[in-house]
């Protein structure tokens, strides 16, 4: 009775994972073999998909790098991509600077300050921010946020104009790089909050209780027991947020009217676009090598976000192995 | 301050501010700032709230420093900061929902749902073509990505060990961070390669969306399969049930509610994607029920195009854009809520 052996093997091999049980030496049924092959190949298909994305972008983007500059509709590639790359990183970093402190505070509020019974629903409310489609954020950014922020931009430029960041003349529409960064910050806040909350959940409870038992206030407990443990997790959560902000398209495309400049000024109407927004804005009118050039910029974006995400995930995974929490 | 200390200096709670102080100070601060701004003549909800919070924080700090000492004052400050951060995070959500409902309800009528934009100039018209397009594209994306996603998750949980499983897990995580526009470019280049330059179709849009959707499905299904109690599998093995039937008839049904929820959340995530569809599926003014050929309008792209390509009168186009946004938000919220309800209603009973 070969199947009986299979069953025994599964009992012996109980590692709480539910798999890897049927040992060799037993007859494997056709159904088993087909099913295992099917699911394995589905897993491999995902890897192949990622590889295909990279291959196609390289393939279609290559002509933009190899063709002489005077035949390219958007000019030489490095000069074409540099302002866009700058704009992409600059908006994403601005958004990150605004989002991370708020996001971590919100996570602390939900995990440690809010009433226990409410915590889950408060977390759900914050998650709703992530569910709003980006094009709706775009409409809101132009229709509501930009006009609302515009007077404060004028005020900032008048009183703090001596700082290069806030140098004028301020934009008359409020559609500035700072507005975009605010919307991006709102968009990446939920993911940073959710991941930080997950890390806070993994904090050893005994450390927290020990700190409280020694007479620490709630805030001291957080600085002694929670934050040191959670730091790697918060860093990687921020990097995942950065990845989101780098790739965000519609908000930038709708709110900004970009020009090919490299400028740190936050409030003027002269500002760089971003890679993703530029693709969306230029794609409908581009043809021939122009399309290849846009795809090549997409490849640059892909490589950057891939690197950011891989580093972030690497930190999370290493962290997970060392923490005894799960 | 003196009265406060005297009132509380009796017992175990000596040296602490009584609990009603917080509420009292907060309401006094908000009222104070409200009267100030009303008197000055520039009432604005945000201004009043912000100033009120500042007044509250500083008064609270002084009181707490005087009565409770530095450490407790710091603790109170952290509480105030963290709570205001939460309120701050809620403001955009509230503002966004209010404005979408306000501007969107103007054209949220029957005509919006049964008319397309074919030969419509100016007022009138609707998003019927965009809604059917969204159904086609998202439906196809679901059909492509859900089976592969679920099978991959089964591989990871039931079969996977060693480097292959580890790298799949890792790259699935990485894939959730792919910018949506890159997925659009990928689908566009694949279809251009097969069908020639300038090809835009609903199917290309669906391929782009499935690149984005697959990792989400794998992730959520994997999490669900891992919480299925191992005793169930062992019981099935002990009865001589082969492994593949155990997975199909025992493990999957147990996790089914959660998987359905995961799929609904994944659909909610991709249904609002604009950039990849703009590139891969294109845009059109008329109804297209053939996902294999010709551009296909979708709801997010409809919102974007209505905004970007304003004709005359501009208000008609803007109203349609906002009505589209309202429809989109409603769909996403309903999917989210329904997903949570399914999860709560049919959650598997845990073994212990």
Interface residues (C-beta under 8 A of the other chain):
Chain A: X3 X4 X6 X7 X10 X11 X14 X16 X17 X18 X19 X20 X21 X22 X29 X31 X32 X34 X35 X36 X38 X39 X40 X42 X43 X44 X45 X46 X47 X49 X50 X52 X53 X56 X57 X59 X60 X101 X102 X103 X105 X106 X108 X109 X110 X113 X114 X122 X124 X125 X126 X128 X129 X131 X132 X133 X134 X135 X136 X137 X138 X139 X140 X142 X143 X144 X145 X186 X189 X193 X217 X218 X219 X220 X222 X240 X243 X244 X246 X247 X248 X249 X250 X253 X254 X276 X279 X280 X283 X284 X294 X295 X298 X301 X302 X305 X306 X308 X309 X310 X312 X313 X316 X317
Chain B: X71 X72 X74 X75 X77 X78 X79 X81 X82 X83 X85 X86 X88 X89 X90 X92 X93 X95 X96 X99 X100 X103 X147 X148 X149 X151 X152 X154 X155 X156 X157 X158 X159 X160 X161 X164 X165 X167 X168 X170 X171 X172 X173 X174 X175 X177 X178 X179 X180 X181 X182 X183 X185 X186 X189 X190 X192 X193 X211 X214 X215 X218 X225 X226 X228 X230 X233 X234 X237 X238 X240 X242 X243 X244 X245 X247 X248 X251 X268 X269 X271 X272 X273 X274 X275 X278 X279 X300 X303 X304 X307 X308 X318 X321 X322 X325 X328 X329 X332 X333 X336 X340
